[in-house]
Amino acid sequence: MALSEKELLAEVSRIFDLNISSLNFAKSNITDEYAKAVEILSSSRKIIVTGVGKSGLVAKKIAATLSSIGFKSFFLHPVEALHGDIGLVENGDCCILLSKSGTSEDIVRLVPYLKSRNVKLIAIVGNNNSYLANNSDVIINGAVEKEACPYNITPTTSTLTALAIGDALAISLMLHNNITITDFAKNHPLGQIGKNITIKVKDLMHKNSALPTIKTNSYFRDAIIEISNKKLGCVCVIDDNKKLIGIITDGDVRRMLQKFDDIRNLKVEDVMSVDPITIGFDIFLNEALSIMEQRDSQINVLPVVDENNKCVGVIRIHDIIRSGI
């Protein structure tokens, strides 16, 4: 009989609870084996990741994550390995082996051939008394109390746990080897990630003759003309050394025109916002967008300054959105 909506939602909730419990169980099993694993991964020429079935799919993801953060990493199918593909495995490599039981025939057959090539073995395994655990250099406990499957058969919580362990190792390795955002960007030149961490404020900011600026002792009327001429919705107020003092936006202009019938004697100091929020030219666009959006009142334009607070450009939220971030 099909589940009612209430029963279905209760089942979904149970599965989430079981997954959370499984991850907490894995967390409780953290030992210094994780540190040993990271040291081995860090010193290896290449990282081979293998598994069969659902574990194989998790292994592919772990290998892809390691590659994305700059490590030579490959998925090796345990069956294809013994039909020629083991040729990519060399002395000085390490291999992460995934198996819930630790007795999967395809993995067990592969172990002696990996050892013969002087490869360090890291086992993510659900049974610490298994063949795989007993023949590996490092054992990461991936045991789960039960699968989410009602028959305790279909790999669910076990694959989630193995995936979480793989992510923990990858990110720990990333930090251990001081992988920077710039290093990461080299492996992600396209797509959303690439845009987020390769395009900087300096690449899109309006600068030089396109930069709307005005001196502090100028009249408000001249500021309006500069805003109109440069068409960026603002003007940056600078001193004689080009250091940023304040900013006047379209909104400031509208408010002043509503407040005063005669603006002829108004100076920019009477109108400008003093010490406005700024951004450096070497900042990534996603951070600039975050600064603009994560406020009670959204900012549409940011002055760009150098390390000496000299105004070198402006960037608008419209410019960032148009870039595809």
Secondary structure, 3 states (H helix, E strand, C coil): CCCCHHHHHHHHHHHHHHHHHHHHHHHHCCCCHHHHHHHHHHHCCCEEEECCCHHHHHHHHHHHHHHHCCCCEEECCHHHHCCCHHHHCCCCCEEEEEECCCCCHHHHHHHHHHHCCCCEEEEEECCCCCHHHHCCCEEEECCCCCCCCCCCCCCCHHHHHHHHHHHHHHHHHHHHCCCCHHHHHHCCCCHHHHHHHHCEHHHHCECHHHCCEEECCCEHHHHHHHHHHHCCCEEEEECCCCEEEEEEEHHHHHHHHHHCCCCCCCEHHHCCEECCCCEECCCEHHHHHHHHHCCCCCCCEEEEECCCCEEEEEEEHHHHHHCCC
